[in-house]
Amino acid sequence: MENKEKFMVCVYYGPNGERLIRRGGELAKLFRCPLFVLSVIPVQEDALDTEQKQMMAAWKLKCKEWGATFIVKSNENRKASEIIAETANHLQITQLIIGQSGQTRWQEITHGSFVNELLNRIEETDLHIVAV
């Protein structure tokens, strides 16, 4: 029986990216399936500051360790949830891994929940939220 699973981890600036990649790598290894790592950034990659470039380099190294494909997309004034869903659908991702949202309850009320937006956009994709 052929495994049709595909995992994609979403990372954003901060110290939790490597942990999320490691968790996605562990799951992809258990399932014996491909792993993709997506970072949606607010600017073009060449416009990142030094700290952000170092973080990206660390993520790329971690992806290499796990045999993952690293993808960077600029948000082009679109919502991150839209870009994540678009990428997941394009790559036929079946398992999506994100870190828990940093939104406060007030932000969720006034701007909407990131997780709910994402769930409304992804089709037949399971969503895993990792505590960070």
Buried (B, 14 or more C-beta within 10 A) or exposed (E): EEEEBBBBBBBBBEEBBBBBBBBBBEBBEEBEBBBBBBBBBEEEEEEBEEEBEEBBEBBBEBBEEBEBEBBBBBEEEEBBBBBBBBBBBEBEBBBBBBBEBEBEEEEBEEEBBBBEBBBEBBEEBEEBEBEB
